[in-house]
Amino acid sequence: MRTIGESCISRRPRLRAVFAALLLIPLLSGCLLISGEQTMIGPLAGTGHLSTTFVSAEGGEERTVTVSDANANLHAIVLITLDTGDLQIDVLQPDGALAFAVSNQPSIKVIRSGSVRSDANGVVRYRVSARSARHGEYQIFFLP
């Protein structure tokens, strides 16, 4: 038979584990956890192409791609295909403002385009946000 003191002591490791997990949740909420990711980047003279496929994705992350000369006005085309879940690509201006966003519709290829400007280093930033995303792909084309 356990006494009250023994019962509390035997539960402490479990309580510590739960407490530690609760502390980590806010830290992980800003991360993109992606499995089976394969990314290809193909810069061409003054343009760029990015293609990413994955098995599953959860969370969000800002990413960059070098695509042009400094401070260039570009036409960006984003394509998304996804079996299930939600995926959104936000193409960002150099100051962090949203240029345009593209969200998926499961099992349908979604295409959207808009204007974006590269920064002083020829880099364009974009944000990937996923919720229970499965078997997906996104492509971004940058044209002068």
DARAFEN-V177805 format. One record per helix or strand of 3 or more residues. SS is the DSSP state (A for helix, B for strand). FROM is the first residue (numbers start at 1). TO is the last residue. Records with the same first field share a line. If there is no record, write none. Layout:
# DARAFEN-V177805
SS = FROM-TO + FROM-TO
This chain:
# DARAFEN-V177805
A = 4-28
B = 32-35 + 38-41 + 47-66 + 73-92 + 98-103 + 110-117 + 123-143
